[in-house]
């Protein structure tokens, strides 16, 4: 009797072990299939664009049509300018909305108006970026009667708002309620509790959401075609058309010139590396923030 029972236990153990190995293998296969497109795209872009990266690419403006050489220095500077303008618009706006939703939007941020604002932010994040570009075109470009860096920055800033808002709100709502109550118990006004305790203690996670939103808008092309347009020279003012890396890549990619195709791949590689660096920096900031909290708790 005992021998049959031991055999049954042994067979059951082997069966569970085989099923566990099979499921682990399926999970590894699923993870491999998930990352395969990423590494395939990244490897292909590196193979196509690495040869075109040189000093001239980073320091020169595009050559006239038909001439070989030139670079995308103006597009790099234009992208940095547009992202800076977008950050000036999207970050304060998004963080302010997130503060309202987490701190003033009714009990635990579940008030009726807070629900409308949260739903609007979700809808804004799902709207195609080209629609935002058309909206800014009708609002700013037609009014100014010219394409401009201001219009491009506004379009990108609007696209940043929902990402910054929703990520910041979720992070702020994860802060324990007793921390807010402790600040209020000390006699601090609520706005000081929010600024000096809640926001200051969440700088790392909030920075993570901001970096993710910047990484998203850095590669947007469609809204810039209707707002910032493009410029083959150095920018002369924020009220003038401005070059950007995504639009320059698009322009070169649809051109009939092989040298422009080569530079388009180089620009694509540079853009991918910038997004990769932002995401990596986000990971570093998030992990350092988590480690510092653990050390503080210990």
C-alpha positions in Angstrom: 0.0 0.0 0.0 2.7 2.4 1.0 4.7 1.5 -2.1 1.8 2.2 -4.5 1.2 5.5 -2.7 4.9 6.4 -3.1 4.8 5.5 -6.8 1.7 7.7 -7.2 3.4 10.6 -5.5 6.5 10.2 -7.6 4.5 10.0 -10.9 2.4 13.1 -9.8 5.6 15.0 -9.0 7.1 14.1 -12.4 3.9 15.2 -14.1 3.8 18.6 -12.3 7.5 19.1 -13.0 7.0 18.4 -16.8 4.0 20.8 -16.9 6.0 23.4 -15.1 8.9 23.1 -17.5 6.5 23.2 -20.5 4.8 26.4 -19.2 8.2 28.0 -18.5 9.3 27.2 -22.0 6.1 28.7 -23.5 6.6 31.9 -21.4 10.2 32.2 -22.6 9.0 31.7 -26.2 6.3 34.4 -25.8 8.8 36.8 -24.3 11.3 36.1 -27.1 8.6 36.7 -29.7 7.7 40.0 -28.0 11.3 41.4 -28.0 12.2 40.0 -31.5 10.5 42.8 -33.4 12.2 45.4 -31.3 15.7 44.0 -31.8 15.0 43.4 -35.5 14.0 47.0 -36.1 16.9 48.3 -34.0 19.4 46.0 -35.7 18.2 47.0 -39.2 18.3 50.7 -38.4 21.8 50.4 -37.0 23.0 48.4 -40.1 21.5 51.0 -42.5 22.3 54.2 -40.7 25.6 53.7 -39.0 27.7 54.3 -42.1 26.2 57.8 -42.6 27.0 59.1 -39.1 30.0 61.4 -39.3 31.1 64.8 -38.0 29.4 66.7 -40.9 26.1 65.0 -40.1 26.0 66.6 -36.7 27.5 70.0 -37.6 26.2 70.9 -41.1 22.9 71.9 -42.6 21.4 70.1 -45.6 23.0 70.7 -48.9 21.0 72.0 -51.9 18.9 69.6 -53.8 21.1 67.2 -55.9 24.3 67.8 -54.0 25.9 65.1 -51.9 26.8 65.7 -48.3 25.4 67.9 -45.6 23.9 67.0 -42.3 21.0 67.5 -39.9 22.4 69.9 -37.4 19.5 72.3 -37.9 17.0 69.5 -37.4 18.7 68.3 -34.2 18.6 71.9 -32.8 15.0 72.3 -34.0 13.9 69.0 -32.3 15.5 70.2 -29.0 13.8 73.5 -29.3 10.4 72.0 -30.0 10.7 69.5 -27.1 11.7 72.4 -24.8 8.7 74.4 -25.8 6.4 71.3 -25.5 7.8 70.7 -22.0 7.1 74.3 -20.9 3.5 73.7 -21.9 2.8 70.1 -21.2 4.7 69.5 -17.9 3.2 72.2 -15.7 -0.3 71.7 -17.2 -0.1 67.9 -16.8 1.2 68.0 -13.3 -1.3 70.6 -12.2 -4.2 68.5 -13.5 -2.8 65.4 -11.8 -2.6 67.4 -8.5 -6.2 68.3 -8.8 -7.3 64.8 -9.6 -5.3 63.2 -6.7 -5.7 65.9 -4.0 -8.9 67.9 -4.8 -11.0 65.7 -7.0 -13.4 64.6 -4.3 -12.8 61.6 -2.0 -9.7 59.8 -3.2 -10.0 61.6 -6.5 -13.4 60.1 -7.3 -15.5 63.3 -7.6 -17.9 63.8 -10.6 -15.9 66.6 -12.1 -12.7 64.7 -11.5 -14.2 61.7 -13.4 -14.9 64.0 -16.4 -11.4 65.4 -16.3 -9.9 61.9 -16.1 -12.0 60.7 -18.9 -11.1 63.7 -21.0 -7.4 63.0 -20.4 -7.8 59.4 -21.5 -9.6 60.5 -24.6 -6.9 63.0 -25.4 -4.3 60.3 -25.2 -6.2 58.2 -27.7 -6.7 61.0 -30.3 -4.4 60.6 -33.3 -1.6 63.1 -33.2 -2.5 64.3 -36.7 -5.8 65.5 -35.4 -4.0 67.6 -32.7 -1.8 69.0 -35.5 -4.9 70.0 -37.5 -6.4 71.6 -34.4 -3.2 73.7 -33.8 -3.0 74.5 -37.5 -6.5 76.0 -37.4 -5.9 77.7 -34.0 -2.4 79.1 -34.4 -1.0 78.7 -37.9 -4.0 80.3 -39.7 -4.2 83.0 -37.1 -0.4 83.9 -37.5 -0.6 83.2 -41.2 2.7 81.2 -41.0 4.1 78.0 -39.7 6.2 78.4 -36.6 8.1 76.7 -33.8 5.5 78.0 -31.3 2.7 76.1 -33.1 4.9 72.9 -33.2 5.7 73.2 -29.5 2.0 73.7 -28.7 1.0 70.6 -30.6 3.6 68.5 -28.9 2.8 70.0 -25.5 -0.9 69.0 -25.9 0.2 65.5 -26.7 2.4 65.5 -23.6 -0.4 66.5 -21.2 -2.4 63.2 -20.9 0.8 61.1 -20.4 2.2 63.4 -17.7 -1.3 63.8 -16.1 -2.2 60.1 -15.8 1.2 58.8 -14.7 1.6 61.6 -12.1 -1.9 61.1 -10.8 -1.4 57.3 -10.3 2.0 57.9 -8.6 0.6 60.6 -6.3 -2.4 58.4 -5.3 0.1 55.7 -4.2 1.4 57.9 -1.5 -0.1 56.7 1.9 -2.8 59.0 3.3 -1.2 59.2 6.7 1.7 61.2 5.2 -0.8 63.9 4.2 -2.5 63.7 7.6 0.8 64.1 9.3 1.6 67.3 7.5 -1.8 68.7 8.2 -1.5 67.7 11.9 1.6 69.9 12.1 -0.5 72.9 11.1 0.7 73.2 7.6 -1.7 74.5 5.0 -2.8 72.0 2.4 -1.0 73.6 -0.4 2.3 73.4 1.5 1.7 69.8 2.2 1.2 69.2 -1.5 4.2 71.2 -2.6 6.8 70.4 0.1 5.8 66.8 1.1 3.8 65.2 -1.7 5.5 66.6 -4.7 9.0 66.8 -3.2 8.8 63.2 -2.1 7.6 62.0 -5.6 10.2 63.8 -7.7 11.7 60.5 -9.0 8.5 58.8 -10.1 7.1 62.1 -11.6 10.3 62.5 -13.5 9.8 59.0 -14.9 6.4 60.0 -16.3 7.8 63.2 -17.7 10.7 61.4 -19.5 8.3 58.9 -21.0 6.1 61.7 -22.4 9.2 63.5 -23.8 10.3 60.2 -25.4 6.8 59.9 -27.0 6.6 63.3 -28.5 10.3 63.4 -29.7 9.4 61.1 -32.6 6.1 62.7 -33.7 6.0 63.7 -37.3 2.3 64.2 -38.3 1.5 67.2 -36.1 4.7 69.0 -37.1 3.9 68.8 -40.8 0.9 71.1 -40.1 2.5 73.3 -37.5 6.3 73.7 -37.6 6.5 72.5 -41.2 10.3 72.4 -42.0 13.3 74.5 -42.6 16.5 73.7 -44.5 18.4 76.4 -42.6 19.1 77.4 -39.1 16.1 78.7 -37.2 15.7 82.5 -37.2 13.0 82.8 -34.6 10.2 81.0 -32.7 7.6 82.6 -35.0 9.2 81.1 -38.1 9.2 77.5 -39.6 11.7 75.3 -37.9 13.4 72.0 -38.9 12.9 68.8 -36.8 14.4 65.4 -37.0 11.2 63.4 -37.7 10.1 65.7 -40.5 13.6 65.7 -42.0 13.7 61.9 -42.0 10.3 61.8 -43.7 11.4 64.3 -46.3 14.6 62.5 -47.1 12.9 59.1 -47.1 10.4 60.0 -49.8 13.0 61.7 -52.0 14.5 60.1 -55.1 18.2 60.7 -54.0 20.3 57.8 -52.6 22.4 60.1 -50.4 19.2 61.5 -48.8 18.0 58.0 -48.2 21.3 57.2 -46.4 21.0 60.3 -44.3 17.4 59.4 -43.5 18.6 56.1 -42.0 21.2 57.9 -40.0 18.6 60.3 -38.7 16.3 57.4 -37.8 19.2 55.7 -36.0 19.9 58.9 -34.1 16.2 59.3 -33.2 16.0 55.7 -32.0 19.1 56.2 -29.9 17.7 59.3 -28.3 14.4 57.6 -27.4 16.4 54.6 -26.1 18.6 56.9 -24.0 15.5 58.6 -22.5 13.9 55.3 -21.6 17.2 54.1 -20.1 17.5 57.3 -18.1 13.9 56.9 -16.9 14.8 53.4 -15.6 17.9 54.7 -13.8 15.9 57.6 -12.2 13.1 55.2 -11.2 15.4 52.6 -9.7 17.5 55.1 -7.9 14.4 56.6 -6.4 13.1 53.2 -5.3 16.5 52.3 -3.8 16.7 55.6 -1.8 13.3 55.0 -0.4 14.3 51.5 0.7 17.4 52.8 2.3 15.5 55.5 4.1 13.0 52.9 5.3 15.8 50.7 6.7 
